[in-house]
Amino acid sequence: MHNILIISSKEDNVEELASELKGRNYQVLIVCEDEKITKVVEKEKPVVLLLDIRSGKEETLRACQALKKEIGIERIPTIALTTAERMDGLDFSLGIDDFIVEPYTSSEIAARIRLMLWRTSKIDSKDVIKIGDLVINLVRCEVSIKGKIINLTLKEYELLKLLATNKGRVFTRDFLLDRVWDYDYYGGARTVDVHIRRLRAKIEQEAGQFIKTVRGMGYVLDE
């Protein structure tokens, strides 16, 4: 049974919807307090978020702020419940994947949920690299550890991707510099060392020591 999390300013606004979705064999959770969202997501692991932004401006901002807090958690498909009057205010940069305009039926919402689940399942395994608890999503250009997104710079991500897609291969600093920074960069091989050090600091405490230094040569990613 899939867990669905509804974020709303008032439980009364979504109780009927929650009841109807439960009748369709979904486990439905409702959260109205921002500070509880992280705990609920980490414990229940919902597969889809329903973000109720039908109310006034204050409630919309509160809901969006709550959603922002969850950006650190691995990306969860999000459907916004809105009104025609609020369409112009939809901010897709907050991670909204789809929206439904009131009035709507539980059948329509259930269909959108199935669509989100289908889209998620269509991510090809070749587009995801898993190394222990470390996951690199090559489609979304995202790196996560135990479900939490790790914020990497572009160069840090490109370095990690290159090493991870060539596990066991030793790369010299000059090769990494040419491949990631291209031939026009004049920063020197020490630039690679600095970025490797920063990358290690971001991932090794939680994921383990995968990036190894090969003395006199360069770096290798090895499980």
Phi and psi in degrees as GROMACS dihedral restraints (atoms count N, CA, C in turn):
[ dihedral_restraints ]
;  ai    aj    ak    al  type     phi  dphi    fc
    3     4     5     6     1   -81.0    20    10
    4     5     6     7     1   140.0    20    10
    6     7     8     9     1   -90.6    20    10
    7     8     9    10     1   129.1    20    10
    9    10    11    12     1  -116.3    20    10
   10    11    12    13     1   129.6    20    10
   12    13    14    15     1  -107.3    20    10
   13    14    15    16     1   124.1    20    10
   15    16    17    18     1  -104.4    20    10
   16    17    18    19     1   124.9    20    10
   18    19    20    21     1  -106.2    20    10
   19    20    21    22     1   119.1    20    10
   21    22    23    24     1  -145.7    20    10
   22    23    24    25     1   155.6    20    10
   24    25    26    27     1   -74.2    20    10
   25    26    27    28     1   -26.3    20    10
   27    28    29    30     1  -138.4    20    10
   28    29    30    31     1   131.1    20    10
   30    31    32    33     1   -62.7    20    10
   31    32    33    34     1   -34.6    20    10
   33    34    35    36     1   -58.8    20    10
   34    35    36    37     1   -29.3    20    10
   36    37    38    39     1   -67.5    20    10
   37    38    39    40     1   -23.1    20    10
   39    40    41    42     1  -127.1    20    10
   40    41    42    43     1     6.2    20    10
   42    43    44    45     1   -60.9    20    10
   43    44    45    46     1   -43.2    20    10
   45    46    47    48     1   -64.5    20    10
   46    47    48    49     1   -43.5    20    10
   48    49    50    51     1   -61.7    20    10
   49    50    51    52     1   -44.2    20    10
   51    52    53    54     1   -59.9    20    10
   52    53    54    55     1   -42.5    20    10
   54    55    56    57     1   -62.8    20    10
   55    56    57    58     1   -41.7    20    10
   57    58    59    60     1   -67.9    20    10
   58    59    60    61     1   -37.8    20    10
   60    61    62    63     1   -69.1    20    10
   61    62    63    64     1   -35.3    20    10
   63    64    65    66     1   -61.7    20    10
   64    65    66    67     1   -35.6    20    10
   66    67    68    69     1   -67.2    20    10
   67    68    69    70     1   -14.7    20    10
   69    70    71    72     1  -101.8    20    10
   70    71    72    73     1    20.9    20    10
   72    73    74    75     1    70.3    20    10
   73    74    75    76     1    31.2    20    10
   75    76    77    78     1  -103.8    20    10
   76    77    78    79     1   143.8    20    10
   78    79    80    81     1   -88.2    20    10
   79    80    81    82     1   116.3    20    10
   81    82    83    84     1  -112.0    20    10
   82    83    84    85     1   131.6    20    10
   84    85    86    87     1  -120.0    20    10
   85    86    87    88     1   140.4    20    10
   87    88    89    90     1  -118.4    20    10
   88    89    90    91     1   129.9    20    10
   90    91    92    93     1  -125.8    20    10
   91    92    93    94     1   129.1    20    10
   93    94    95    96     1  -118.1    20    10
   94    95    96    97     1    -5.1    20    10
   96    97    98    99     1  -115.8    20    10
   97    98    99   100     1   124.3    20    10
   99   100   101   102     1   -54.2    20    10
  100   101   102   103     1   -41.9    20    10
  102   103   104   105     1   -68.1    20    10
  103   104   105   106     1   -14.1    20    10
  105   106   107   108     1   -91.7    20    10
  106   107   108   109     1   -12.3    20    10
  108   109   110   111     1   -61.9    20    10
  109   110   111   112     1   -47.9    20    10
  111   112   113   114     1   -58.4    20    10
  112   113   114   115     1   -46.3    20    10
  114   115   116   117     1   -63.3    20    10
  115   116   117   118     1   -41.5    20    10
  117   118   119   120     1   -65.3    20    10
  118   119   120   121     1   -44.2    20    10
  120   121   122   123     1   -63.0    20    10
  121   122   123   124     1   -45.6    20    10
  123   124   125   126     1   -66.8    20    10
  124   125   126   127     1   -34.5    20    10
  126   127   128   129     1   -81.6    20    10
  127   128   129   130     1   -46.0    20    10
  129   130   131   132     1   -93.7    20    10
  130   131   132   133     1   -19.6    20    10
  132   133   134   135     1    50.4    20    10
  133   134   135   136     1    63.8    20    10
  135   136   137   138     1   -65.1    20    10
  136   137   138   139     1   148.8    20    10
  138   139   140   141     1   -91.9    20    10
  139   140   141   142     1   -19.6    20    10
  141   142   143   144     1  -145.9    20    10
  142   143   144   145     1   141.4    20    10
  144   145   146   147     1  -104.6    20    10
  145   146   147   148     1   133.9    20    10
  147   148   149   150     1  -107.5    20    10
  148   149   150   151     1   115.1    20    10
  150   151   152   153     1  -103.9    20    10
  151   152   153   154     1   108.5    20    10
  153   154   155   156     1   -83.8    20    10
  154   155   156   157     1   105.5    20    10
  156   157   158   159     1  -120.4    20    10
  157   158   159   160     1    34.7    20    10
  159   160   161   162     1   -80.5    20    10
  160   161   162   163     1   -19.2    20    10
  162   163   164   165     1   -79.1    20    10
  163   164   165   166     1  -165.7    20    10
  165   166   167   168     1   -72.0    20    10
  166   167   168   169     1  -178.0    20    10
  168   169   170   171     1   -59.1    20    10
  169   170   171   172     1   -42.4    20    10
  171   172   173   174     1   -61.3    20    10
  172   173   174   175     1   -44.3    20    10
  174   175   176   177     1   -67.1    20    10
  175   176   177   178     1   -36.2    20    10
  177   178   179   180     1   -63.9    20    10
  178   179   180   181     1   -45.8    20    10
  180   181   182   183     1   -62.2    20    10
  181   182   183   184     1   -40.9    20    10
  183   184   185   186     1   -61.9    20    10
  184   185   186   187     1   -44.1    20    10
  186   187   188   189     1   -65.7    20    10
  187   188   189   190     1   -41.4    20    10
  189   190   191   192     1   -66.0    20    10
  190   191   192   193     1   -39.2    20    10
  192   193   194   195     1   -63.5    20    10
  193   194   195   196     1   -38.7    20    10
  195   196   197   198     1   -63.7    20    10
  196   197   198   199     1   -40.9    20    10
  198   199   200   201     1   -64.6    20    10
  199   200   201   202     1   -38.6    20    10
  201   202   203   204     1   -59.0    20    10
  202   203   204   205     1   -35.3    20    10
  204   205   206   207     1   -62.6    20    10
  205   206   207   208     1   -25.6    20    10
  207   208   209   210     1   -89.7    20    10
  208   209   210   211     1    -0.4    20    10
  210   211   212   213     1   -62.7    20    10
  211   212   213   214     1   -27.9    20    10
  213   214   215   216     1   -71.0    20    10
  214   215   216   217     1   -13.8    20    10
  216   217   218   219     1   -95.1    20    10
  217   218   219   220     1   145.7    20    10
  219   220   221   222     1   -48.1    20    10
  220   221   222   223     1   138.7    20    10
  222   223   224   225     1   -49.4    20    10
  223   224   225   226     1   123.3    20    10
  225   226   227   228     1  -112.5    20    10
  226   227   228   229     1   127.8    20    10
  228   229   230   231     1   -53.4    20    10
  229   230   231   232     1   133.1    20    10
  231   232   233   234     1  -127.2    20    10
  232   233   234   235     1   128.4    20    10
  234   235   236   237     1  -114.4    20    10
  235   236   237   238     1   126.0    20    10
  237   238   239   240     1   -91.6    20    10
  238   239   240   241     1   134.3    20    10
  240   241   242   243     1   -99.2    20    10
  241   242   243   244     1   117.2    20    10
  243   244   245   246     1  -138.8    20    10
  244   245   246   247     1  -177.2    20    10
  246   247   248   249     1  -120.2    20    10
  247   248   249   250     1   164.6    20    10
  249   250   251   252     1   -60.5    20    10
  250   251   252   253     1   -35.9    20    10
  252   253   254   255     1   -67.7    20    10
  253   254   255   256     1   -23.5    20    10
  255   256   257   258     1  -102.2    20    10
  256   257   258   259     1     6.3    20    10
  258   259   260   261     1   -59.9    20    10
  259   260   261   262     1   -40.5    20    10
  261   262   263   264     1   -65.9    20    10
  262   263   264   265     1   -19.9    20    10
  264   265   266   267     1   -93.1    20    10
  265   266   267   268     1     2.4    20    10
  267   268   269   270     1   -65.2    20    10
  268   269   270   271     1   126.3    20    10
  270   271   272   273     1  -111.3    20    10
  271   272   273   274     1    98.6    20    10
  273   274   275   276     1   -73.2    20    10
  274   275   276   277     1   -12.4    20    10
  276   277   278   279     1   -68.2    20    10
  277   278   279   280     1   -14.6    20    10
  279   280   281   282     1   -81.9    20    10
  280   281   282   283     1    -0.9    20    10
  282   283   284   285     1   100.5    20    10
  283   284   285   286     1    18.3    20    10
  285   286   287   288     1   -76.9    20    10
  286   287   288   289     1   125.5    20    10
  288   289   290   291     1   -96.2    20    10
  289   290   291   292     1   -26.6    20    10
  291   292   293   294     1  -157.1    20    10
  292   293   294   295     1   166.4    20    10
  294   295   296   297     1  -147.0    20    10
  295   296   297   298     1   155.6    20    10
  297   298   299   300     1  -130.8    20    10
  298   299   300   301     1   129.7    20    10
  300   301   302   303     1   -95.5    20    10
  301   302   303   304     1   132.3    20    10
  303   304   305   306     1   -67.1    20    10
  304   305   306   307     1   139.7    20    10
  306   307   308   309     1   -82.1    20    10
  307   308   309   310     1   149.3    20    10
  309   310   311   312     1  -144.3    20    10
  310   311   312   313     1   167.5    20    10
  312   313   314   315     1  -114.1    20    10
  313   314   315   316     1   161.3    20    10
  315   316   317   318     1   -64.1    20    10
  316   317   318   319     1   -28.6    20    10
  318   319   320   321     1   -63.8    20    10
  319   320   321   322     1   -41.4    20    10
  321   322   323   324     1   -66.0    20    10
  322   323   324   325     1   -43.6    20    10
  324   325   326   327     1   -64.6    20    10
  325   326   327   328     1   -41.7    20    10
  327   328   329   330     1   -61.2    20    10
  328   329   330   331     1   -38.1    20    10
  330   331   332   333     1   -65.9    20    10
  331   332   333   334     1   -40.6    20    10
  333   334   335   336     1   -65.6    20    10
  334   335   336   337     1   -37.3    20    10
  336   337   338   339     1   -63.0    20    10
  337   338   339   340     1   -44.4    20    10
  339   340   341   342     1   -61.6    20    10
  340   341   342   343     1   -37.2    20    10
  342   343   344   345     1   -64.3    20    10
  343   344   345   346     1   -43.3    20    10
  345   346   347   348     1   -61.5    20    10
  346   347   348   349     1   -42.6    20    10
  348   349   350   351     1   -65.9    20    10
  349   350   351   352     1   -37.8    20    10
  351   352   353   354     1   -66.1    20    10
  352   353   354   355     1   -43.5    20    10
  354   355   356   357     1   -61.4    20    10
  355   356   357   358     1   -41.5    20    10
  357   358   359   360     1   -63.5    20    10
  358   359   360   361     1   -40.5    20    10
  360   361   362   363     1   -71.2    20    10
  361   362   363   364     1   -17.8    20    10
  363   364   365   366     1   -83.1    20    10
  364   365   366   367     1    -4.0    20    10
  366   367   368   369     1   -65.3    20    10
  367   368   369   370     1   117.9    20    10
  369   370   371   372     1   -67.8    20    10
  370   371   372   373     1   142.3    20    10
  372   373   374   375     1   -60.9    20    10
  373   374   375   376     1   -27.2    20    10
  375   376   377   378     1   -71.5    20    10
  376   377   378   379     1   -13.6    20    10
  378   379   380   381     1   -93.2    20    10
  379   380   381   382     1     2.7    20    10
  381   382   383   384     1  -129.3    20    10
  382   383   384   385     1   127.5    20    10
  384   385   386   387     1  -108.9    20    10
  385   386   387   388     1   125.7    20    10
  387   388   389   390     1  -117.3    20    10
  388   389   390   391     1   126.7    20    10
  390   391   392   393     1  -130.9    20    10
  391   392   393   394     1    95.1    20    10
  393   394   395   396     1    63.1    20    10
  394   395   396   397     1  -125.4    20    10
  396   397   398   399     1   -86.2    20    10
  397   398   399   400     1    -3.1    20    10
  399   400   401   402     1   -88.3    20    10
  400   401   402   403     1   128.4    20    10
  402   403   404   405     1  -126.1    20    10
  403   404   405   406     1   127.6    20    10
  405   406   407   408     1  -113.2    20    10
  406   407   408   409     1   114.7    20    10
  408   409   410   411     1   -94.5    20    10
  409   410   411   412     1   107.0    20    10
  411   412   413   414     1   -73.9    20    10
  412   413   414   415     1   -19.8    20    10
  414   415   416   417     1   -77.1    20    10
  415   416   417   418     1   -46.6    20    10
  417   418   419   420     1   -90.1    20    10
  418   419   420   421     1    -6.7    20    10
  420   421   422   423     1    56.5    20    10
  421   422   423   424     1    45.8    20    10
  423   424   425   426     1  -119.4    20    10
  424   425   426   427     1   145.5    20    10
  426   427   428   429     1  -122.1    20    10
  427   428   429   430     1   131.0    20    10
  429   430   431   432     1  -136.2    20    10
  430   431   432   433     1   153.5    20    10
  432   433   434   435     1  -130.0    20    10
  433   434   435   436     1   120.2    20    10
  435   436   437   438     1    53.8    20    10
  436   437   438   439     1    36.9    20    10
  438   439   440   441     1    88.9    20    10
  439   440   441   442     1    -8.4    20    10
  441   442   443   444     1  -100.3    20    10
  442   443   444   445     1   129.7    20    10
  444   445   446   447     1   -67.8    20    10
  445   446   447   448     1   134.3    20    10
  447   448   449   450     1  -102.1    20    10
  448   449   450   451     1   123.9    20    10
  450   451   452   453     1   -81.0    20    10
  451   452   453   454     1   108.9    20    10
  453   454   455   456     1  -113.6    20    10
  454   455   456   457     1   150.6    20    10
  456   457   458   459     1   -74.3    20    10
  457   458   459   460     1   168.0    20    10
  459   460   461   462     1   -59.1    20    10
  460   461   462   463     1   -44.9    20    10
  462   463   464   465     1   -68.1    20    10
  463   464   465   466     1   -37.5    20    10
  465   466   467   468     1   -62.6    20    10
  466   467   468   469     1   -42.9    20    10
  468   469   470   471     1   -64.1    20    10
  469   470   471   472     1   -44.9    20    10
  471   472   473   474     1   -63.8    20    10
  472   473   474   475     1   -38.3    20    10
  474   475   476   477     1   -62.3    20    10
  475   476   477   478     1   -49.3    20    10
  477   478   479   480     1   -62.9    20    10
  478   479   480   481     1   -42.3    20    10
  480   481   482   483     1   -62.2    20    10
  481   482   483   484     1   -43.5    20    10
  483   484   485   486     1   -63.0    20    10
  484   485   486   487     1   -44.5    20    10
  486   487   488   489     1   -66.7    20    10
  487   488   489   490     1   -42.0    20    10
  489   490   491   492     1   -70.6    20    10
  490   491   492   493     1   -31.6    20    10
  492   493   494   495     1   -82.5    20    10
  493   494   495   496     1    -2.1    20    10
  495   496   497   498     1  -134.6    20    10
  496   497   498   499     1    50.2    20    10
  498   499   500   501     1   -56.2    20    10
  499   500   501   502     1   134.3    20    10
  501   502   503   504     1    89.3    20    10
  502   503   504   505     1    -9.9    20    10
  504   505   506   507     1   -93.9    20    10
  505   506   507   508     1   131.4    20    10
  507   508   509   510     1   -86.5    20    10
  508   509   510   511     1   128.5    20    10
  510   511   512   513     1  -112.0    20    10
  511   512   513   514     1   133.8    20    10
  513   514   515   516     1   -75.2    20    10
  514   515   516   517     1   160.6    20    10
  516   517   518   519     1   -61.7    20    10
  517   518   519   520     1   -39.9    20    10
  519   520   521   522     1   -63.8    20    10
  520   521   522   523     1   -39.6    20    10
  522   523   524   525     1   -64.7    20    10
  523   524   525   526     1   -45.5    20    10
  525   526   527   528     1   -62.6    20    10
  526   527   528   529     1   -39.6    20    10
  528   529   530   531     1   -63.1    20    10
  529   530   531   532     1   -44.2    20    10
  531   532   533   534     1   -66.5    20    10
  532   533   534   535     1   -41.7    20    10
  534   535   536   537     1   -74.1    20    10
  535   536   537   538     1   -42.5    20    10
  537   538   539   540     1   -88.7    20    10
  538   539   540   541     1   -37.8    20    10
  540   541   542   543     1  -102.4    20    10
  541   542   543   544     1   -11.2    20    10
  543   544   545   546     1    69.4    20    10
  544   545   546   547     1   171.3    20    10
  546   547   548   549     1   -69.7    20    10
  547   548   549   550     1   -17.1    20    10
  549   550   551   552     1   -85.3    20    10
  550   551   552   553     1    -1.1    20    10
  552   553   554   555     1   -88.2    20    10
  553   554   555   556     1   134.9    20    10
  555   556   557   558     1  -114.9    20    10
  556   557   558   559     1    24.0    20    10
  558   559   560   561     1   -75.6    20    10
  559   560   561   562     1   -19.8    20    10
  561   562   563   564     1    90.9    20    10
  562   563   564   565     1   161.8    20    10
  564   565   566   567     1   -63.9    20    10
  565   566   567   568     1   -23.5    20    10
  567   568   569   570     1   -62.7    20    10
  568   569   570   571     1   -24.2    20    10
  570   571   572   573     1   -58.9    20    10
  571   572   573   574     1   -38.9    20    10
  573   574   575   576     1   -63.0    20    10
  574   575   576   577     1   -44.8    20    10
  576   577   578   579     1   -59.2    20    10
  577   578   579   580     1   -42.6    20    10
  579   580   581   582     1   -62.8    20    10
  580   581   582   583     1   -44.5    20    10
  582   583   584   585     1   -70.7    20    10
  583   584   585   586     1   -35.7    20    10
  585   586   587   588     1   -63.7    20    10
  586   587   588   589     1   -41.5    20    10
  588   589   590   591     1   -62.5    20    10
  589   590   591   592     1   -43.0    20    10
  591   592   593   594     1   -66.8    20    10
  592   593   594   595     1   -38.6    20    10
  594   595   596   597     1   -64.2    20    10
  595   596   597   598     1   -44.3    20    10
  597   598   599   600     1   -60.0    20    10
  598   599   600   601     1   -41.5    20    10
  600   601   602   603     1   -61.7    20    10
  601   602   603   604     1   -30.3    20    10
  603   604   605   606     1   -84.5    20    10
  604   605   606   607     1   -26.2    20    10
  606   607   608   609     1  -117.0    20    10
  607   608   609   610     1   -24.6    20    10
  609   610   611   612     1   -74.5    20    10
  610   611   612   613     1   -30.2    20    10
  612   613   614   615     1   -62.7    20    10
  613   614   615   616     1   -36.5    20    10
  615   616   617   618     1   -97.8    20    10
  616   617   618   619     1   -34.2    20    10
  618   619   620   621     1  -100.8    20    10
  619   620   621   622     1   -16.4    20    10
  621   622   623   624     1   101.7    20    10
  622   623   624   625     1   173.0    20    10
  624   625   626   627     1   -94.7    20    10
  625   626   627   628     1    94.4    20    10
  627   628   629   630     1   -98.4    20    10
  628   629   630   631     1   -32.9    20    10
  630   631   632   633     1   -88.0    20    10
  631   632   633   634     1   116.2    20    10
  633   634   635   636     1  -114.6    20    10
  634   635   636   637     1   145.7    20    10
  636   637   638   639     1   -89.4    20    10
  637   638   639   640     1   129.4    20    10
  639   640   641   642     1  -103.1    20    10
  640   641   642   643     1   106.7    20    10
  642   643   644   645     1   -54.8    20    10
  643   644   645   646     1   131.0    20    10
  645   646   647   648     1    79.4    20    10
  646   647   648   649     1    -2.0    20    10
  648   649   650   651     1  -125.7    20    10
  649   650   651   652     1   -66.9    20    10
  651   652   653   654     1   172.4    20    10
  652   653   654   655     1  -126.8    20    10
  654   655   656   657     1  -135.7    20    10
  655   656   657   658     1   154.1    20    10
  657   658   659   660     1  -145.1    20    10
  658   659   660   661     1   144.8    20    10
  660   661   662   663     1  -102.4    20    10
  661   662   663   664     1   120.3    20    10
  663   664   665   666     1  -142.2    20    10
  664   665   666   667     1   126.6    20    10
